[in-house]
Amino acid sequence: MKKKGAYLGTECHGKWWKRYTKKGYFIRGNGTYWNGKNGIYFQRCLTTIPIYIPYKDMQDVRLGQRHSGRYVILKKVVKIYWKCGKDKLCSGFLMDNPVRTRNSLCRKIRK
């Protein structure tokens, strides 16, 4: 089931000012997200190819108040820590029910 959310960007190597620019991860924006069989997808508005993060590449999922230079006051940011080749990445999303989303993703990556 697709739900509305926002993509805040992907940090590279633990540095909030160093954003990942490959494969369309550079552009922030609103859109919809859903859990697939092998990973999570985020389709930004006005784009044709969704962002995809495979469960097998995810290392951790945390909640925070800021991401990629953005501070969020009223919601928690879902921060997905993952690897793509040699790059250590952290993608930030605003999602419905962030605690449930975090717990669900943690269960999937621990399998």
C-alpha positions as CSV (number, residue, x, y, z in Angstrom):
1,M,0.0,0.0,0.0
2,K,1.4,3.4,-1.0
3,K,1.6,6.2,1.6
4,K,2.5,9.8,1.3
5,G,5.9,11.0,2.6
6,A,8.9,13.2,1.9
7,Y,12.5,12.3,1.0
8,L,15.0,14.6,2.7
9,G,18.2,13.4,1.0
10,T,21.0,10.9,1.4
11,E,24.1,11.7,3.5
12,C,27.4,10.1,2.4
13,H,30.0,8.7,4.9
14,G,28.3,10.2,8.0
15,K,28.7,13.8,6.9
16,W,25.4,15.8,6.7
17,W,26.9,18.3,4.2
18,K,28.1,15.6,1.8
19,R,25.1,14.4,-0.1
20,Y,25.0,11.2,-2.3
21,T,24.4,12.3,-5.9
22,K,24.3,9.0,-7.8
23,K,21.2,7.3,-9.3
24,G,18.8,10.2,-8.6
25,Y,19.3,10.4,-4.9
26,F,20.3,14.0,-5.0
27,I,16.8,15.6,-5.4
28,R,14.7,16.0,-2.3
29,G,10.9,16.0,-2.5
30,N,7.5,14.9,-1.6
31,G,6.0,11.6,-2.9
32,T,4.8,8.2,-2.0
33,Y,6.6,5.2,-0.5
34,W,5.9,1.5,-0.2
35,N,7.5,-1.7,1.0
36,G,8.4,-4.1,-1.7
37,K,9.4,-7.8,-1.5
38,N,13.1,-7.0,-1.4
39,G,13.3,-3.4,-0.3
40,I,11.7,0.0,0.2
41,Y,10.7,2.3,-2.7
42,F,10.1,6.1,-2.7
43,Q,8.5,7.7,-5.8
44,R,9.0,11.5,-5.8
45,C,6.3,13.6,-7.4
46,L,7.0,14.3,-11.1
47,T,9.6,11.5,-11.4
48,T,9.3,8.2,-13.3
49,I,11.9,6.1,-11.5
50,P,11.6,5.5,-7.7
51,I,14.4,5.5,-5.2
52,Y,15.1,1.9,-4.1
53,I,16.9,0.7,-1.0
54,P,17.2,-3.1,-0.8
55,Y,16.7,-4.7,2.6
56,K,19.9,-6.7,2.2
57,D,21.9,-3.4,2.0
58,M,20.3,-1.9,5.1
59,Q,22.3,-1.9,8.3
60,D,20.2,0.0,10.7
61,V,17.1,2.2,11.0
62,R,16.9,5.1,13.5
63,L,14.6,8.0,14.3
64,G,15.9,11.6,14.5
65,Q,15.0,15.3,14.4
66,R,17.3,16.4,11.6
67,H,18.8,15.1,8.3
68,S,20.9,16.5,5.5
69,G,20.9,20.0,7.0
70,R,17.2,20.0,7.6
71,Y,15.7,20.2,11.1
72,V,12.2,18.7,11.6
73,I,10.2,20.0,14.6
74,L,6.8,18.2,14.6
75,K,7.8,14.8,13.2
76,K,10.5,12.2,13.5
77,V,12.8,11.5,10.5
78,V,13.2,7.8,9.6
79,K,16.9,7.4,8.9
80,I,17.9,4.3,6.9
81,Y,21.6,3.4,7.2
82,W,22.8,1.3,4.2
83,K,25.7,0.6,1.9
84,C,26.0,0.9,-1.8
85,G,29.3,-0.6,-2.9
86,K,32.0,1.2,-0.8
87,D,29.7,4.1,0.1
88,K,28.2,4.2,3.6
89,L,24.9,6.1,3.3
90,C,22.0,7.4,5.4
91,S,18.7,8.3,3.7
92,G,16.2,10.3,5.5
93,F,12.4,10.2,5.1
94,L,9.3,11.7,6.6
95,M,6.8,8.8,6.8
96,D,3.4,8.1,8.4
97,N,3.9,6.5,11.9
98,P,7.7,6.6,12.0
99,V,8.0,4.3,15.0
100,R,6.0,1.6,13.3
101,T,7.9,2.1,10.1
102,R,11.2,1.8,11.9
103,N,10.2,-1.3,13.7
104,S,8.9,-2.9,10.5
105,L,12.1,-2.2,8.6
106,C,14.3,-3.4,11.5
107,R,12.4,-6.8,11.5
108,K,13.0,-7.1,7.7
109,I,16.7,-6.4,7.9
110,R,17.3,-8.8,10.8
111,K,15.9,-11.8,8.9
